[in-house]
Amino acid sequence: NYWPFIDDAVDVIGGANLNSINPTKSNDRFGNLNDAVRISDLTNFYTAPAGVYFNTPYFTIIAWIKLYSCPLFTRLIDFGNAQENNVVISLSISNSCKPYFQAFNGNLDKGVYSTTAFSLLEWYHIAI
């Protein structure tokens, strides 16, 4: 799947278009008007159609992010069916602004935790 978020959340490869819930447009990292999506609270998010998205051990998730605050366990993505089968990228452990990635497969938990915090109002390119 590939969601470039050029004009909307259309999956240009797999056809699994995202459903948007109250997102707002914002300036991107180059200052281009309305070329980024701002998700400011729990009422702004995207949902993916039901399906299997991580059925291979090989995948890449990339994003440009800019944090305005560090709420408790802010998620970039959270795919899965309970903790036993889940892929999570959080932009803040607790409210520390330190990102982490976790993948659960049964009781096997693999994770990468950052010791460096994001600064607020700065653009970052992240890749997993």
Buried (B, 14 or more C-beta within 10 A) or exposed (E): BEBEBEEEBBBEEEEBBBEBEEBEEBEBBEEEEEBBBEBEEEEBBBEBEEEEBBEEEEEEBEBEBBBEEBBEBBEBBEBBEEEEBBBBBBBBBEEBBBBBBBBBBEEEEEEEEBEEBBEEEEEBEBEB
